[in-house]
Amino acid sequence: MGIRPEDIFVSNQGQEGSIKVELRAKTPLNLRTVYLLRLEEGVEILASVSEEESMLLDDNKDFYIKVDEKNVNYFDSEQRLIV
């Protein structure tokens, strides 16, 4: 399964279907900010948000992510194909 960092919606407020994550690191890169986030299972993911969106996020509050199913890519590892 693959999700592009820019396709992950990041918020300080939980919504229906969102997942609580732990903020591990925040890296400003030009006009975007990249967040290293950890799921409860220990899996780490990257999320990328605009500079404006980043300014609305409070690093001292809980973080939640949400992904639109249409932006998820599924792969068949045996045949190396996108499903």
C-alpha positions as CSV (number, residue, x, y, z in Angstrom):
1,M,0.0,0.0,0.0
2,G,1.3,3.5,-0.8
3,I,0.1,6.9,0.1
4,R,1.8,10.1,-1.0
5,P,2.7,12.5,1.9
6,E,0.7,15.3,0.3
7,D,-2.4,13.1,0.2
8,I,-2.5,12.8,4.0
9,F,-4.8,15.3,5.8
10,V,-3.3,16.4,9.1
11,S,-5.3,18.0,11.9
12,N,-5.3,18.7,15.7
13,Q,-8.9,17.6,15.9
14,G,-10.2,14.1,15.6
15,Q,-12.9,13.5,13.0
16,E,-14.9,10.5,12.0
17,G,-12.5,8.1,10.2
18,S,-9.4,9.9,11.5
19,I,-6.5,8.1,13.2
20,K,-4.6,9.5,16.2
21,V,-0.8,9.7,15.6
22,E,2.3,10.8,17.5
23,L,4.3,13.7,16.1
24,R,7.9,12.6,15.9
25,A,9.5,15.4,13.8
26,K,8.6,18.5,11.8
27,T,10.8,19.7,8.9
28,P,10.0,23.0,7.0
29,L,11.0,22.6,3.3
30,N,10.5,25.7,1.3
31,L,6.7,26.2,0.9
32,R,5.8,22.9,2.5
33,T,6.3,21.3,5.9
34,V,6.9,17.6,6.3
35,Y,5.8,15.8,9.4
36,L,7.1,12.4,10.6
37,L,4.2,10.7,12.3
38,R,4.0,7.4,14.2
39,L,0.9,5.2,14.2
40,E,-0.1,3.3,17.4
41,E,1.4,0.1,15.8
42,G,4.8,1.8,15.6
43,V,4.6,2.4,11.8
44,E,6.1,5.8,10.8
45,I,4.7,7.8,7.9
46,L,5.4,11.1,6.3
47,A,2.8,13.8,5.7
48,S,3.3,17.0,3.8
49,V,1.2,20.1,4.3
50,S,1.4,23.7,2.9
51,E,3.1,26.4,4.9
52,E,-0.3,27.9,5.7
53,E,-1.7,24.6,6.9
54,S,1.4,24.1,9.1
55,M,0.9,27.4,10.8
56,L,-2.6,26.3,11.9
57,L,-1.3,23.1,13.6
58,D,-0.3,23.2,17.2
59,D,2.7,20.9,17.9
60,N,1.7,20.7,21.6
61,K,-1.7,19.2,20.8
62,D,-2.8,15.7,19.6
63,F,-2.3,15.0,15.9
64,Y,-4.8,13.1,13.7
65,I,-4.6,12.0,10.1
66,K,-7.2,11.1,7.5
67,V,-6.7,9.7,4.0
68,D,-9.1,9.8,1.2
69,E,-9.4,6.2,-0.1
70,K,-9.2,7.3,-3.7
71,N,-5.6,8.5,-3.0
72,V,-4.4,5.1,-1.8
73,N,-2.4,2.9,-4.2
74,Y,-2.4,-0.8,-3.7
75,F,0.4,-3.0,-4.9
76,D,0.6,-6.7,-5.7
77,S,4.1,-7.5,-4.3
78,E,4.4,-10.9,-6.1
79,Q,3.6,-9.5,-9.6
80,R,4.9,-6.0,-8.8
81,L,1.7,-4.4,-10.2
82,I,-0.5,-1.6,-9.0
83,V,-3.9,-3.2,-8.2
